[in-house]
Structure formats: structure tokens, C-alpha cells
């Protein structure tokens, strides 16, 4: 996957287009990601003694990984990521335009 947990991403298509948020969870088997503040759905919950409150709860739902791009802080825009192998053998993701590393 081209995104990892903790990355800042921008949604490039859909109802939440141009929204920016942090990746909360990555679901590689389904090729989906959960992004903070994006694709918010409402769930109606029943009261459970000692566990949860009843009512309508809003939570983020997964979106397809192809609908997000990694946000480059240096460029100030969403960019594609390229994989680069460093001299010590470590594989990192870098910005295609400026070469800034996304893996800190």
C-alpha cells in the first residue's frame, strides 16, 4: 500500500474531495484506509448496560486507498510516492516532485 498509519493524506475523489486528514487505520486485505474526519457515517446504537450509551454515533468509515494521495509538507500539495532504496538498504517512500521522504 502507498499509505501507512499516521500519514497525512488528501482525498482526491468522492463526496469528501479535497479534505485532508490523518490515516487512523490501514486495512490492506480490503485495500482500504480509515481517515480522520473523512467519510463520516452515523450509527444508531442500542443501550448496553455498562458498555455504551444509546443514540446516534458518528464515526469514520473506510474508503478505498486509491482515492487518497499522500500530502507532502514540503510541496504543500498531494503527491505520488516513489520507493527508493537508501545506501544502508532501507526502503523509504519519497515525494516524486521534491524528493522529500515520507518515512521519518
Secondary structure, DSSP 8 states (H G I E B T S, - for coil): ----TT-EEEE-SSTTTT-EEEEEEEETTTTEEEETTSSEEEEEE--BTTTB--EEEEEE--EEGGGEEEEETTTTEEE-EEEEE-TTS-EEEEETTT--BS--
